[in-house]
Amino acid sequence: MPDPLYDSIRVEHVGKVFVTAGGRVLDGKRYTIESTCLMTFYNYPHDKQVCNVPIYFAGGEIARWQLPPVWMKTDSEISMSLQHVRSMFHINHVEYLSYIGSNANPEETCIYQKRLCDYAGSESCYLTDLKCTEAENRNNSLCIKCNNFGGKCSSGNTANCSSVIEKVDPVVLYFSVLEIRFKLTRRLGYHFLQTYIPSVSVVGMSWVSFWIDPASAPARTGLGVTTVLTMVTLSGKVKPAPDLNYIRAIDVWLLGCKLFVILALLEYACVNFTVSSQKREEMLVNVPKPPSTTERKSEVTHSPQEEHGNETTWNDRLVEVGRKLGPCRLDHVSRVLFPAAFVVFVCSYFVAYIY
């Protein structure tokens, strides 16, 4: 039995070689493979990944997946003890195939075995309170299923590879390959509890300032600054990504939430500026002026528009808008506008990155 070619593999013999009454030689080996998976994180944490584990065989041997020994309770060529699997991913499908490959003639690659196994229902093995490794539970129907879970498998289309199989030789110009593909979906429970729910709560808390009296500057300013700093802290708690040259979905979410809390703080800056401008105008109106001084000034004073060439400054525009809306009116509009805009953002985010 040839050993597979792999960069990181450890081989262990399981028991001794023995011969059955029918003359069949049984030799068991355990292979421990450490494999890396190339992932993309555009949709993180809503990403779906496909991890390939190719196992190359040299020496002119033809390898293929076969049903496990009779003492394993499964109808699939590959089975897992799911309670031993602890991962941040959920296994959707397991695909395994056998093919003949060639580095010299890659166009002659031929797949002669292909099976796809649906792992729907595997979540029950994680949610159960039973410890299927204990002797008292090994005869339980659920534990029998979870200890040898193989899913529901169906065969895929394959080609007639007889002509290519004949070319397999010990020189390794042509070789057989066993490949496993794990199709995974990331679990979202951790991210909802640690990122989404806290960030939504902070954004909602920033809207409380719209119901606070504009005259209470310390209260509204303190609330706005606190929410901004809290969002910065939440952003730092997100697991750092490797050096990527693109933006992840979680980055878009956190940037959007930061923008909303900052805009809520800037809204009070506009309200406060409008209130101060109105008070200043009222004070100027109520100040009595001598008639003679007024008359003399009226003869020589020009309007601001004439002095600046009919140009209106940003301050004048802001004061005019504030005068039309009023500080209370601006708060009333924000009470509806901010939640509505945030709902649109949330819906757009989940539609874009999930569907």
C-alpha positions, 0 to 999 in steps of 0.5 A, a space after each residue: 500500500 503506497 503512502 500518499 504524497 503530501 507536504 504535511 502528513 503523518 502515517 500511523 499503523 493501526 494494529 497488525 496485518 492479518 489474513 482473513 479466512 477467505 485469503 484477504 489481507 487487511 492492513 490498516 493505516 491512519 493518516 493525519 493531514 494538516 492542510 491549509 484552505 485558501 479563503 476569500 473574506 469579501 462577505 465575512 462573516 457571511 462568507 461561504 468557503 470551499 476547502 480542497 484536500 488533494 491526496 496524490 498517490 505515486 508508484 503506479 497505483 490507482 486509488 479510489 474511494 471505497 465503502 468503509 469496513 463492515 464494522 462502520 455503520 454508514 452507507 457513505 465512502 466518507 464518514 465523520 464523528 461530528 461530535 469531535 468536530 469543533 469549528 466556526 463553520 457549518 458543513 453543508 456538503 462534502 464532495 469527494 472524487 478520484 481522478 488521474 492527473 498529469 503535470 506534463 499533460 494536464 489536458 488529459 486529466 480525467 475524473 473517474 469517480 465523483 460523489 456529493 454528500 449533503 450534510 443537512 441534519 448534521 446540526 442535531 449532533 451539535 445541539 444534543 445533550 448526549 455525549 456520544 463518546 460515552 458507552 451508555 449512549 453509543 447504542 442510541 440511534 442519534 449517537 449511531 448516526 452522529 458517530 458515523 455521519 456520512 450524509 445523503 450522497 449522490 453520484 456525479 457525472 464521470 468520464 470513461 478514463 480507461 485510456 488514461 488509467 493505462 498510462 499511470 506508471 511509477 515514473 509519476 508522469 501520470 498519477 492518481 489523486 483522491 480529493 475531498 472538498 468541504 463546502 462550509 458556511 460560517 456560523 453567525 451566532 458569535 457575530 450577532 451577539 458580539 457585533 451586530 446586536 451591540 452596534 445596533 443598540 449603540 446606534 439606537 442609543 444615539 437617537 435618544 438625544 433627539 428627545 432631550 431639550 436642546 438647552 441641555 448641552 452637557 447631556 446631549 454632548 456627553 451622550 453623543 461623544 459616548 456613543 461615538 467612543 463606544 462604536 470605536 471600541 466595538 470596532 476594535 473588538 472585531 477579530 483582525 483580518 490578515 493583510 487584505 486589499 479589499 473591504 469586508 462586509 463587517 467593515 462596511 457594517 461598522 463604518 455605517 454604524 459609526 457614520 450614524 452616531 457621528 451624524 447624530 452628534 453633528 445634528 446637535 451641533 446644528 441645533 445648538 448653532 441655530 439656537 445660539 443664532 436665534 438668541 443673538 438675533 433676539 438680543 440685537 432686536 431688543 437693544 434700543 438705539 437712539 434715533 439720531 444714530 439710526 438715521 445717520 447709520 441708515 444713510 451710510 450703511 450698506 446691506 451685507 449683500 451689497 458689501 459681499 457682492 450678493 454672496 451668501 456665506 455658509 453661516 447665513 444659509 445655516 441660520 436661514 435654514 435653522 430659522 425656517 425649521 427651528 431647533 425643535 422642528 429639526 429634532 422632530 425630523 431627525 426622530 423619523 429620518 435617522 431610524 428610517 435611514 438606518 433601516 434602509 441601510 440594514 436591509 441593503 446590507 443584508 440583502 447585498 451580503 447574504 442574498 
